[in-house]
Amino acid sequence: MSALFDIMHRNFPFKSDDIEVKSDVRLTSPKIGFNNMELYELLMCIEARFSVSFEPQEIRSKGFDTLNKICDLVCKKLS
């Protein structure tokens, strides 16, 4: 999970410096405010950092809207 927070702080400082990003809060919530393009950029950063690739159906079925869900997706890919 700490690697995901690191990605957030390095690549999206405007989203994470002034607020505490909690692992169960939707990234698209008004408090955090990610839009679809930023979620896609986050996906690209995660794929590059962990050397994994996600199929669209994996993201649709498992969800990609909280750090908990993203962490679960990454962990499953790495196992």
C-alpha positions as CSV (number, residue, x, y, z in Angstrom):
1,M,0.0,0.0,0.0
2,S,2.9,2.4,0.7
3,A,4.0,2.1,-2.9
4,L,0.6,3.3,-4.0
5,F,0.7,6.3,-1.7
6,D,4.2,7.1,-3.0
7,I,2.8,7.0,-6.6
8,M,0.0,9.3,-5.6
9,H,2.4,11.8,-3.9
10,R,5.0,11.8,-6.7
11,N,2.6,11.9,-9.7
12,F,-0.4,13.8,-8.3
13,P,0.9,16.1,-5.6
14,F,-1.9,18.6,-6.3
15,K,-4.4,15.8,-5.3
16,S,-2.5,14.5,-2.3
17,D,-0.5,17.2,-0.6
18,D,-3.3,19.2,1.0
19,I,-5.5,16.2,2.0
20,E,-5.1,12.8,3.7
21,V,-5.9,10.2,1.1
22,K,-7.4,7.3,2.9
23,S,-7.4,3.8,1.4
24,D,-11.2,3.4,1.4
25,V,-12.2,6.8,0.1
26,R,-13.2,6.9,-3.6
27,L,-10.6,8.7,-5.6
28,T,-13.4,10.4,-7.6
29,S,-15.0,11.8,-4.4
30,P,-15.2,15.6,-4.2
31,K,-12.6,15.5,-1.4
32,I,-9.9,14.0,-3.7
33,G,-11.4,14.9,-7.1
34,F,-9.8,12.6,-9.6
35,N,-11.4,12.7,-13.0
36,N,-11.4,9.8,-15.6
37,M,-8.2,11.0,-17.3
38,E,-6.3,11.2,-14.0
39,L,-7.5,7.7,-13.1
40,Y,-6.1,6.5,-16.4
41,E,-2.8,8.3,-15.7
42,L,-2.7,6.6,-12.3
43,L,-3.3,3.3,-13.9
44,M,-0.4,3.9,-16.3
45,C,1.9,4.8,-13.4
46,I,0.9,1.7,-11.5
47,E,1.4,-0.6,-14.5
48,A,4.9,0.9,-15.0
49,R,5.9,0.8,-11.4
50,F,4.9,-2.8,-10.8
51,S,5.5,-4.1,-14.4
52,V,2.0,-5.4,-14.7
53,S,-0.8,-4.8,-17.2
54,F,-4.5,-4.8,-16.6
55,E,-7.3,-5.7,-19.0
56,P,-10.3,-3.4,-19.1
57,Q,-12.6,-6.2,-17.8
58,E,-10.4,-6.7,-14.7
59,I,-10.7,-3.0,-13.8
60,R,-14.5,-3.0,-14.5
61,S,-15.2,-6.1,-12.5
62,K,-12.8,-5.5,-9.5
63,G,-13.0,-1.7,-9.4
64,F,-10.4,0.9,-9.6
65,D,-11.8,3.7,-7.4
66,T,-10.2,3.3,-4.0
67,L,-6.6,2.6,-3.0
68,N,-7.8,-0.6,-1.3
69,K,-9.3,-1.9,-4.5
70,I,-6.2,-0.9,-6.5
71,C,-4.0,-2.6,-4.0
72,D,-6.0,-5.8,-4.3
73,L,-5.7,-5.7,-8.1
74,V,-2.0,-5.2,-7.9
75,C,-1.5,-7.9,-5.3
76,K,-3.4,-10.4,-7.4
77,K,-1.3,-9.6,-10.4
78,L,1.9,-10.0,-8.5
79,S,0.9,-13.4,-6.9
